[in-house]
């Protein structure tokens, strides 16, 4: 089981515009031609912040619209929010606030040995990093720059640096970079190597 931050970012390191728009992202390629279809098969639970959840409500679910969408995940989801949020009928969503540690333990149990996906945003992922609970960052770097916006990961990680595991070209719009977070190899296992 690995805790993974899987996301897309602009070449200059932003996951969304200052207004939380992702319109820059969609023209760059088809999600089914990235690593996402394989990635999501290995996910047992996911977490997101309130801004990401609210974006999903506005752009995917569209409650009250003439043609509402469906929650796209079968896995249980934890939404970290200090604000009260509406639920989605039929979706396994758990609203939490505060420290990520207790929710991480619940996510880990629910994932049943599968991976945990930190959907975003960067601030929430930073909290998992600060708690020593982030194993891997997988970022689809888009061939655009935004100039400003919501940062990929608002943390200073310099020593030790992240370890580049792979780099893959995905069409003309993306490069997929996969990084391991240093120190997590031993944090996820006991002294005998067991989980």
Rosetta blueprint (number, residue, H / E / L):
1 X L
2 X L
3 X E
4 X E
5 X E
6 X E
7 X E
8 X E
9 X E
10 X L
11 X L
12 X L
13 X L
14 X E
15 X E
16 X E
17 X L
18 X L
19 X L
20 X L
21 X L
22 X L
23 X H
24 X H
25 X H
26 X H
27 X L
28 X L
29 X L
30 X L
31 X H
32 X H
33 X H
34 X L
35 X L
36 X H
37 X H
38 X H
39 X H
40 X H
41 X H
42 X L
43 X E
44 X E
45 X E
46 X E
47 X E
48 X E
49 X E
50 X H
51 X H
52 X H
53 X H
54 X H
55 X H
56 X H
57 X H
58 X H
59 X H
60 X H
61 X H
62 X L
63 X L
64 X L
65 X L
66 X L
67 X L
68 X L
69 X L
70 X L
71 X L
72 X L
73 X L
74 X L
75 X L
76 X E
77 X E
78 X E
79 X E
80 X E
81 X L
82 X L
83 X L
84 X L
85 X L
86 X L
87 X L
88 X L
89 X L
90 X L
91 X L
92 X L
93 X E
94 X E
95 X E
96 X E
97 X L
98 X L
99 X L
100 X H
101 X H
102 X H
103 X H
104 X H
105 X H
106 X H
107 X H
108 X H
109 X H
110 X H
111 X H
112 X L
113 X L
114 X L
115 X E
116 X E
117 X E
118 X E
119 X E
120 X E
121 X L
122 X H
123 X H
124 X H
125 X H
126 X H
127 X H
128 X H
129 X H
130 X H
131 X L
132 X L
133 X L
134 X L
135 X L
136 X E
137 X E
138 X E
139 X E
140 X E
141 X E
142 X E
143 X L
144 X L
145 X L
146 X L
147 X L
148 X L
149 X L
150 X E
151 X E
152 X L
153 X L
154 X L
155 X L
156 X L
157 X L
158 X L
159 X L
160 X L
161 X L
162 X L
163 X E
164 X E
165 X E
166 X E
167 X E
168 X E
169 X E
170 X E
171 X L
172 X L
173 X L
174 X E
175 X E
176 X E
177 X E
178 X E
179 X E
180 X E
181 X L
182 X L
183 X L
184 X H
185 X H
186 X H
187 X H
188 X L
189 X L
190 X L
191 X L
192 X L
193 X L
194 X L
195 X L
